[in-house]
Each structure stands twice: as structure tokens, then as C-alpha cells.
Amino acid sequence: MIRPVTRQDLPGLLDLLRHLDREGGPGVLAPEARDLEGLAEELEDGLVLHRERVEGYVGLYPFWDGAALEGPLAYRAEDLLPLLQGAEERAKALPTERLYAFPQAGNHPLRNALEEAGFSLLHLTYFYVKAPEGLDHPPPKGVTIREGFPGPGVYRELYRESEEGWALRLRWTDEELLEHFQDPGVHLLVVYQGKDPVGMAEVEVEEGEASVAYIGVVPRARGQGIGRALLSEAARLARKKGARLLRVRAHDHEKEARELYERLGFRLEEAVATYAKELKASR
């Protein structure tokens, strides 16, 4: 029986999470808490598969233009598909037009279930990690890098020109962009060739770690070492803020970026698959 999660289900869900941890981890977005109080605070709109005990779980959270799945998680691979079907029915009732799922690339049982349920693979994202030292590459002649938000118009134009995948930030309002970059943990580095902005990197710093959430250079300025200089400046900022680790990411189509990270000594930490399913047409 698949039904909404209740407080009475939390001990069984906690047992499931601990079981998956012992088996090597959930391999997908999952609740972080490992105690009953934390789970009660963390869970929002979720479903459980219950027989004599909690056998599986899937959660739904607002995300971009739809909802993201937390899980599904189950003791048995054959229970993943029913959980996905239950989540889809719940999403249609909300209503939600699109569902996303983020399994680790090596989580083949869940990836198989997602594809059987009609989800499409959008891309793989590779996450790399390195200490922020040893990345001292100055910008080429005539190029400067400055920290600060250049305004919504310049930001959108840079993002539009340099982003080759989803241009999600283009949907943000001026107010949303301004609020985001006023966060003291968010830093934007903008590259100027003369007075012309040609690239940027967004660095998020939290609890001794820094993450390059986005880095991009417009096509006309590529091949000049600007990307490497941007990454070097991100590492300098990370050190200044006391970060001990620097994380970067690249999609599967960004072969040059992945090769650059590997040459610079970054270690592949994990690869995550992004799946999506359109629900609007089925309502």
C-alpha cells in the first residue's frame, strides 16, 4: 500500500535509511536526518510503501518549473517503479507539470525504473573536488576579474551567451537575482576584456567548503585562458574565505571543462544523472 507518510512511519523510514547507508548510500537525493526529530522536521510531501513495515519512500519538493523527487528509496528494486507511479499521481493532483529525479550515475536499478516509468535522461553532471591551492593562473593581457553583481541586464546577457545547457537563471526576476547575490555566502566574479564583460563564475561558500555553482565564458572569448583564470580567482576567493575544499561541476557535453579540471588536479567525486518527465499532457 502506497500512502502519505505519517509520524508513525518515521521509525520504519529511519530503518530504511540506515539500511541503505550500510549498503553504500541511497544513491539519490534522500533525507539527511538520521534521527526521528530531524526526519519529522525535514519531511514535507512524501509517500511510503507500507506492507508489514515501511518498505519504501518517495518525497516531492518544489523545484524549478516542477517538482523534484527525493528518492524513491526501497529495500527491493522491484518496489521502485510503484513508488515512482505513486509520486506521479501525487504530482498530478498538486498539480505539477514536470517531475525531476537525480540518481547517482551508478544507481542502475533506479535509473532502469525511471526509464521504465517514462522519464528521459537530460544529462549527466560530474562533480570534482580539490584543495583550493595550486591554481594560480593569471588572466591574459587586457583582461580583469572583478567581484560583484553587474546588474540583472548584464548578468542575463552573459548567462544567455555562455550557457550551453539550461538557461534557468533567465527565468528569475530582477528582485530574485538581487536577493540571491546579496547573500553573504554567494560571490560573483565577472571577467572583463577591456570594458566588455565576457564571463563569470558564481562561488558559494559554506562551512569551510566552496563550490563553483556556475562558470562560463562567452564563445568569442574562449581559447584564451580566461576560464582557467576565472577558476584560479575562484580558488583565491575560496582560500580567502577559509575554505579547505573547492568543488566544481560540468555536464557530460562539456568535455573541455572536464578535461581541464582533471589536468588541474581535481578528483571526480560523483556523477549524477538528471531525469525529467512531462506531466502536463497526461492531465
Summary of the structure (lengths in Angstrom):
residues: 283
radius of gyration: 21.0
end to end distance: 23.6
largest distance: 68.7
contacts: 879
relative contact order: 0.15
helix: 36%
strand: 35%
